């Protein structure tokens, strides 16, 4: 599935991966990496909010797997 980099806080790399779809929107896996380690959470985001995040540049599609950024 598609993967996106989250424009966010300095010192924290955050990536979002679409892992599913439902009637309300998308099921996503959020991976945040900082000096303290890696944190992953599974969330749901509405299509409207997801599209707005992509349109405004808050999310930008990335081609490399998250693991390449974490290693």
ZATI-647302 format. One record per residue: residue in one letter; x, y, z of N, C-alpha, C, O in turn. Coordinates in steps of 0.05 Angstrom, whole numbers, plus 5000, padded with zeros to 4 digits. Layout:
BEGIN
<torpa type="A" n_x="X" n_y="Y" n_z="Z" ca_x="X" ca_y="Y" ca_z="Z" c_x="X" c_y="Y" c_z="Z" o_x="X" o_y="Y" o_z="Z"/>
...
% end
This chain:
BEGIN
<torpa type="X" n_x="5017" n_y="4976" n_z="5000" ca_x="5000" ca_y="5000" ca_z="5000" c_x="5018" c_y="5025" c_z="5000" o_x="5042" o_y="5023" o_z="5003"/>
<torpa type="X" n_x="5005" n_y="5048" n_z="4996" ca_x="5020" ca_y="5073" ca_z="4994" c_x="5031" c_y="5081" c_z="5022" o_x="5020" o_y="5075" o_z="5043"/>
<torpa type="X" n_x="5054" n_y="5096" n_z="5020" ca_x="5067" ca_y="5106" ca_z="5043" c_x="5072" c_y="5136" c_z="5041" o_x="5077" o_y="5146" o_z="5019"/>
<torpa type="X" n_x="5070" n_y="5150" n_z="5063" ca_x="5073" ca_y="5179" ca_z="5063" c_x="5091" c_y="5188" c_z="5086" o_x="5091" o_y="5176" o_z="5107"/>
<torpa type="X" n_x="5105" n_y="5210" n_z="5081" ca_x="5121" ca_y="5223" ca_z="5102" c_x="5104" c_y="5245" c_z="5113" o_x="5091" o_y="5260" o_z="5098"/>
<torpa type="X" n_x="5104" n_y="5248" n_z="5139" ca_x="5088" ca_y="5269" ca_z="5153" c_x="5106" c_y="5293" c_z="5158" o_x="5128" o_y="5290" o_z="5169"/>
<torpa type="X" n_x="5097" n_y="5316" n_z="5149" ca_x="5112" ca_y="5341" ca_z="5155" c_x="5106" c_y="5347" c_z="5184" o_x="5083" o_y="5351" o_z="5191"/>
<torpa type="X" n_x="5126" n_y="5348" n_z="5200" ca_x="5121" ca_y="5351" ca_z="5229" c_x="5143" c_y="5365" c_z="5244" o_x="5156" o_y="5383" o_z="5235"/>
<torpa type="X" n_x="5146" n_y="5355" n_z="5268" ca_x="5164" ca_y="5367" ca_z="5288" c_x="5193" c_y="5360" c_z="5282" o_x="5199" o_y="5337" o_z="5274"/>
<torpa type="X" n_x="5211" n_y="5379" n_z="5286" ca_x="5240" ca_y="5374" ca_z="5282" c_x="5249" c_y="5353" c_z="5302" o_x="5242" o_y="5353" o_z="5325"/>
<torpa type="X" n_x="5266" n_y="5334" n_z="5292" ca_x="5276" ca_y="5313" ca_z="5310" c_x="5259" c_y="5288" c_z="5311" o_x="5267" o_y="5268" o_z="5323"/>
<torpa type="X" n_x="5236" n_y="5289" n_z="5298" ca_x="5218" ca_y="5265" ca_z="5297" c_x="5211" c_y="5260" c_z="5268" o_x="5200" o_y="5277" o_z="5254"/>
<torpa type="X" n_x="5218" n_y="5236" n_z="5259" ca_x="5211" ca_y="5227" ca_z="5232" c_x="5185" c_y="5211" c_z="5235" o_x="5184" o_y="5191" o_z="5250"/>
<torpa type="X" n_x="5164" n_y="5219" n_z="5220" ca_x="5139" ca_y="5205" ca_z="5222" c_x="5129" c_y="5197" c_z="5194" o_x="5130" o_y="5213" o_z="5175"/>
<torpa type="X" n_x="5121" n_y="5171" n_z="5192" ca_x="5111" ca_y="5160" ca_z="5167" c_x="5084" c_y="5148" c_z="5171" o_x="5077" o_y="5138" o_z="5193"/>
<torpa type="X" n_x="5068" n_y="5149" n_z="5150" ca_x="5041" ca_y="5139" ca_z="5151" c_x="5038" c_y="5119" c_z="5128" o_x="5046" o_y="5125" o_z="5105"/>
<torpa type="X" n_x="5028" n_y="5095" n_z="5133" ca_x="5023" ca_y="5075" ca_z="5113" c_x="4994" c_y="5068" c_z="5112" o_x="4982" o_y="5061" o_z="5133"/>
<torpa type="X" n_x="4982" n_y="5068" n_z="5088" ca_x="4955" ca_y="5059" ca_z="5085" c_x="4955" c_y="5029" c_z="5086" o_x="4968" o_y="5016" o_z="5070"/>
<torpa type="X" n_x="4940" n_y="5017" n_z="5105" ca_x="4940" ca_y="4988" ca_z="5108" c_x="4912" c_y="4976" c_z="5103" o_x="4909" o_y="4952" o_z="5102"/>
<torpa type="X" n_x="4892" n_y="4993" n_z="5100" ca_x="4865" ca_y="4983" ca_z="5095" c_x="4846" c_y="5006" c_z="5089" o_x="4853" o_y="5030" o_z="5090"/>
<torpa type="X" n_x="4822" n_y="4998" n_z="5082" ca_x="4801" ca_y="5018" ca_z="5075" c_x="4775" c_y="5008" c_z="5086" o_x="4769" o_y="4984" o_z="5086"/>
<torpa type="X" n_x="4759" n_y="5026" n_z="5096" ca_x="4732" ca_y="5019" ca_z="5106" c_x="4712" c_y="5040" c_z="5097" o_x="4720" o_y="5059" o_z="5083"/>
<torpa type="X" n_x="4688" n_y="5038" n_z="5106" ca_x="4667" ca_y="5057" ca_z="5097" c_x="4672" c_y="5085" c_z="5107" o_x="4662" o_y="5104" o_z="5095"/>
<torpa type="X" n_x="4687" n_y="5088" n_z="5129" ca_x="4692" ca_y="5115" ca_z="5140" c_x="4717" c_y="5128" c_z="5128" o_x="4720" o_y="5152" o_z="5130"/>
<torpa type="X" n_x="4735" n_y="5112" n_z="5117" ca_x="4760" ca_y="5123" ca_z="5106" c_x="4782" c_y="5102" c_z="5104" o_x="4778" o_y="5081" o_z="5092"/>
<torpa type="X" n_x="4805" n_y="5108" n_z="5116" ca_x="4828" ca_y="5091" ca_z="5114" c_x="4838" c_y="5082" c_z="5141" o_x="4836" o_y="5096" o_z="5161"/>
<torpa type="X" n_x="4848" n_y="5057" n_z="5142" ca_x="4862" ca_y="5047" ca_z="5165" c_x="4892" c_y="5052" c_z="5159" o_x="4902" o_y="5045" o_z="5138"/>
<torpa type="X" n_x="4905" n_y="5065" n_z="5178" ca_x="4933" ca_y="5073" ca_z="5174" c_x="4951" c_y="5063" c_z="5196" o_x="4942" o_y="5060" o_z="5219"/>
<torpa type="X" n_x="4976" n_y="5059" n_z="5190" ca_x="4997" ca_y="5053" ca_z="5210" c_x="5015" c_y="5077" c_z="5211" o_x="5027" o_y="5084" o_z="5190"/>
<torpa type="X" n_x="5018" n_y="5089" n_z="5234" ca_x="5035" ca_y="5112" ca_z="5238" c_x="5060" c_y="5103" c_z="5252" o_x="5058" o_y="5091" o_z="5274"/>
<torpa type="X" n_x="5083" n_y="5109" n_z="5240" ca_x="5109" ca_y="5102" ca_z="5252" c_x="5124" c_y="5127" c_z="5258" o_x="5129" o_y="5143" o_z="5239"/>
<torpa type="X" n_x="5131" n_y="5132" n_z="5283" ca_x="5146" ca_y="5155" ca_z="5291" c_x="5173" c_y="5146" c_z="5302" o_x="5175" o_y="5127" o_z="5318"/>
<torpa type="X" n_x="5194" n_y="5159" n_z="5293" ca_x="5221" ca_y="5152" ca_z="5300" c_x="5235" c_y="5177" c_z="5312" o_x="5236" o_y="5198" o_z="5299"/>
<torpa type="X" n_x="5246" n_y="5174" n_z="5336" ca_x="5263" ca_y="5195" ca_z="5348" c_x="5285" c_y="5183" c_z="5364" o_x="5288" o_y="5158" o_z="5364"/>
<torpa type="X" n_x="5300" n_y="5199" n_z="5379" ca_x="5322" ca_y="5188" ca_z="5394" c_x="5314" c_y="5168" c_z="5416" o_x="5330" o_y="5152" o_z="5425"/>
<torpa type="X" n_x="5289" n_y="5169" n_z="5424" ca_x="5278" ca_y="5151" ca_z="5445" c_x="5271" c_y="5124" c_z="5433" o_x="5267" o_y="5105" o_z="5448"/>
<torpa type="X" n_x="5268" n_y="5122" n_z="5407" ca_x="5261" ca_y="5097" ca_z="5395" c_x="5239" c_y="5099" c_z="5374" o_x="5235" o_y="5121" o_z="5362"/>
<torpa type="X" n_x="5225" n_y="5077" n_z="5369" ca_x="5205" ca_y="5076" ca_z="5348" c_x="5178" c_y="5070" c_z="5361" o_x="5176" o_y="5054" o_z="5379"/>
<torpa type="X" n_x="5157" n_y="5085" n_z="5352" ca_x="5130" ca_y="5081" ca_z="5363" c_x="5112" c_y="5077" c_z="5339" o_x="5112" o_y="5093" o_z="5320"/>
<torpa type="X" n_x="5095" n_y="5056" n_z="5340" ca_x="5076" ca_y="5051" ca_z="5319" c_x="5048" c_y="5050" c_z="5330" o_x="5043" o_y="5038" o_z="5351"/>
<torpa type="X" n_x="5029" n_y="5062" n_z="5316" ca_x="5001" ca_y="5062" ca_z="5324" c_x="4984" c_y="5057" c_z="5299" o_x="4991" o_y="5066" o_z="5278"/>
<torpa type="X" n_x="4962" n_y="5043" n_z="5303" ca_x="4943" ca_y="5039" ca_z="5282" c_x="4919" c_y="5057" c_z="5287" o_x="4908" o_y="5057" o_z="5309"/>
<torpa type="X" n_x="4911" n_y="5072" n_z="5267" ca_x="4889" ca_y="5092" ca_z="5270" c_x="4871" c_y="5090" c_z="5245" o_x="4877" o_y="5077" o_z="5226"/>
<torpa type="X" n_x="4849" n_y="5105" n_z="5247" ca_x="4831" ca_y="5108" ca_z="5224" c_x="4830" c_y="5138" c_z="5218" o_x="4829" o_y="5155" o_z="5236"/>
<torpa type="X" n_x="4830" n_y="5145" n_z="5192" ca_x="4828" ca_y="5173" ca_z="5184" c_x="4807" c_y="5175" c_z="5162" o_x="4805" o_y="5157" o_z="5144"/>
<torpa type="X" n_x="4791" n_y="5196" n_z="5162" ca_x="4770" ca_y="5199" ca_z="5142" c_x="4783" c_y="5206" c_z="5115" o_x="4805" o_y="5217" o_z="5114"/>
<torpa type="X" n_x="4769" n_y="5199" n_z="5094" ca_x="4779" ca_y="5205" ca_z="5067" c_x="4782" c_y="5236" c_z="5064" o_x="4802" o_y="5245" o_z="5052"/>
<torpa type="X" n_x="4763" n_y="5251" n_z="5075" ca_x="4764" ca_y="5280" ca_z="5072" c_x="4789" c_y="5291" c_z="5086" o_x="4803" o_y="5308" o_z="5074"/>
<torpa type="X" n_x="4795" n_y="5282" n_z="5110" ca_x="4819" ca_y="5292" ca_z="5124" c_x="4844" c_y="5283" c_z="5110" o_x="4863" o_y="5299" o_z="5108"/>
<torpa type="X" n_x="4845" n_y="5258" n_z="5102" ca_x="4869" ca_y="5248" ca_z="5088" c_x="4874" c_y="5264" c_z="5063" o_x="4897" o_y="5272" o_z="5058"/>
<torpa type="X" n_x="4853" n_y="5268" n_z="5046" ca_x="4856" ca_y="5283" ca_z="5022" c_x="4866" c_y="5312" c_z="5027" o_x="4882" o_y="5323" o_z="5012"/>
<torpa type="X" n_x="4855" n_y="5324" n_z="5048" ca_x="4864" ca_y="5351" ca_z="5056" c_x="4893" c_y="5352" c_z="5064" o_x="4907" o_y="5371" o_z="5057"/>
<torpa type="X" n_x="4902" n_y="5332" n_z="5078" ca_x="4930" ca_y="5330" ca_z="5087" c_x="4949" c_y="5327" c_z="5063" o_x="4971" o_y="5339" o_z="5062"/>
<torpa type="X" n_x="4941" n_y="5311" n_z="5043" ca_x="4957" ca_y="5308" ca_z="5019" c_x="4957" c_y="5334" c_z="5003" o_x="4978" o_y="5343" o_z="4993"/>
<torpa type="X" n_x="4934" n_y="5346" n_z="4999" ca_x="4931" ca_y="5370" ca_z="4983" c_x="4947" c_y="5394" c_z="4995" o_x="4958" o_y="5409" o_z="4979"/>
<torpa type="X" n_x="4948" n_y="5396" n_z="5021" ca_x="4963" ca_y="5418" ca_z="5034" c_x="4993" c_y="5413" c_z="5037" o_x="5007" o_y="5430" o_z="5046"/>
<torpa type="X" n_x="5002" n_y="5388" n_z="5031" ca_x="5030" ca_y="5382" ca_z="5034" c_x="5038" c_y="5371" c_z="5061" o_x="5061" o_y="5366" o_z="5066"/>
<torpa type="X" n_x="5019" n_y="5368" n_z="5079" ca_x="5025" ca_y="5357" ca_z="5106" c_x="5034" c_y="5328" c_z="5103" o_x="5051" o_y="5318" o_z="5118"/>
<torpa type="X" n_x="5023" n_y="5314" n_z="5083" ca_x="5031" ca_y="5287" ca_z="5077" c_x="5043" c_y="5287" c_z="5048" o_x="5031" o_y="5298" o_z="5030"/>
<torpa type="X" n_x="5066" n_y="5275" n_z="5045" ca_x="5078" ca_y="5273" ca_z="5018" c_x="5085" c_y="5243" c_z="5013" o_x="5098" o_y="5231" o_z="5030"/>
<torpa type="X" n_x="5077" n_y="5233" n_z="4990" ca_x="5082" ca_y="5205" ca_z="4984" c_x="5112" c_y="5200" c_z="4983" o_x="5127" o_y="5215" o_z="4971"/>
<torpa type="X" n_x="5121" n_y="5177" n_z="4994" ca_x="5149" ca_y="5169" ca_z="4993" c_x="5150" c_y="5141" c_z="4981" o_x="5132" o_y="5125" o_z="4987"/>
<torpa type="X" n_x="5170" n_y="5135" n_z="4966" ca_x="5172" ca_y="5110" ca_z="4952" c_x="5187" c_y="5089" c_z="4968" o_x="5181" o_y="5065" o_z="4966"/>
<torpa type="X" n_x="5206" n_y="5097" n_z="4986" ca_x="5221" ca_y="5078" ca_z="5001" c_x="5204" c_y="5066" c_z="5024" o_x="5188" o_y="5081" o_z="5035"/>
<torpa type="X" n_x="5209" n_y="5041" n_z="5031" ca_x="5195" ca_y="5030" ca_z="5054" c_x="5204" c_y="5045" c_z="5080" o_x="5226" o_y="5054" o_z="5081"/>
<torpa type="X" n_x="5186" n_y="5046" n_z="5099" ca_x="5193" ca_y="5059" ca_z="5125" c_x="5218" c_y="5047" c_z="5137" o_x="5234" o_y="5062" o_z="5148"/>
<torpa type="X" n_x="5222" n_y="5021" n_z="5134" ca_x="5245" ca_y="5008" ca_z="5146" c_x="5271" c_y="5020" c_z="5136" o_x="5291" o_y="5021" o_z="5151"/>
<torpa type="X" n_x="5272" n_y="5030" n_z="5111" ca_x="5296" ca_y="5042" ca_z="5100" c_x="5302" c_y="5068" c_z="5114" o_x="5326" o_y="5075" o_z="5117"/>
<torpa type="X" n_x="5282" n_y="5082" n_z="5123" ca_x="5286" ca_y="5107" ca_z="5137" c_x="5294" c_y="5103" c_z="5167" o_x="5308" o_y="5119" o_z="5179"/>
<torpa type="X" n_x="5285" n_y="5081" n_z="5178" ca_x="5290" ca_y="5075" ca_z="5206" c_x="5318" c_y="5063" c_z="5210" o_x="5331" o_y="5070" o_z="5230"/>
<torpa type="X" n_x="5327" n_y="5047" n_z="5192" ca_x="5353" ca_y="5033" ca_z="5194" c_x="5377" c_y="5052" c_z="5197" o_x="5400" o_y="5043" o_z="5199"/>
% end
